[in-house]
């Protein structure tokens, strides 16, 4: 899924193979800059617009905030986005994509926000002094300026985590490519290991604004930059985030998004350019299959290998947002084998929600590589009820608790018809003024949102016996 703009019109394209792309918009919308998947829907953000889609094909406008959003992430419970409002750089959060709260405001221009290994980063530059900025947060709400000290920077553009350290990239005061590493992003003085770049072909890698993106997968870093001499896109490759090799292209494009799967890195850029980088394989294990399924309330992970060389173990990792990972356990590997080997692991008593799993394959030389990610969705029987349903008058929302809730009603076109804060249980909402049709009722309490479907029926109740008395 890719978003962008042509002139002043937003564009949304989708592809199943990264080769053939289909335009999914049937009407004009404002420019778009960011798109994410929150576990149940796609959410795109841009010039005072938030749009959503359940399938990447049918899109509706969710809200029209006053902010010009450049970049957005979802941390499992809420959206966090960076942008500008009235010329001021801001960071905003939202639990539903409709109501946004400003949690940080500075005189900088943010180019990107990242949620990496449970840490939040907002990066960019000052529009007057042209100095880079790195804002850091551990909760997405309280932010501190943790710009690396001791390094002259024009801007910072992206950050990645390789399992042991964070790698930050941007450009120095001469606009040339800059990379730094740290194990403690909360300490601005902890950044070190200024990158060494092996340049070939007379290229000069650097960036002026958003031409730097960075991703890590399977023991490899792939970064992008612009050739300051020719204006073309450049790839930078590294196995440690410190020593980089450059690979020039003939494409006059600014690459500003990247995703990785295994050894393949996919990128989109301006002028309708698409790039795929296959960065060699150092897998100690040839993984044949890796699956996750529900079994009696447990998550059953199964995988098999076609061959193994010097393999030591599989570390099973789990996440609820595909960003911050924890280790669940370790399964010993076969060591050396040319035969099919099968393995399994159970994650006991799964809670309701979305669960992500991956394998970290480790050999006896401590080489490591990750498998593809697998997802399990565990549904919970909701205790939220709406009655009567259908109805043409007042409706009752029966909750589990008597706490304070925000109730939002959205029609089939994605328009918000009702929003109010209620305390107590049940909640009474009048539907008399709503046209007949299907509505989504979202109830938010303690940061958790539940959604019900309600049918408005304008027909009057049929006549009939209401009471019978027999003597």
Secondary structure by P-SEA (a helix, b strand, c coil): ccccccccbbbbbbbccccbbbbcccccccccccccccccbbbbbcccbbbbbccccbbbbccccccccccccccccccccccccccccbbbbbccccbbbbccccccccccccccccbbbbbbbccccbbbbbbbbcccccccccccccccccccccccccccbbbbbbbcccccbbbbbbcccccccccccccccccccbbbbbbccccbbbbbcccbbbbbbccccccbbbbbbbccccbbbbbbbccccccccccccccccccccccbbbbbbbcccccccccccccccccccbbbbbbcccccccccbbbbbbbccccbbbbccccccccccccccccccccccccccbbbbbbbccccccbbbbcbbbbbbbbccccccccccccccbbbbbcccccbbbbbbbccccccccccccccccbbbbcccccbbbbbbbbbcccbbbbbbbbbbcccccccccccccc
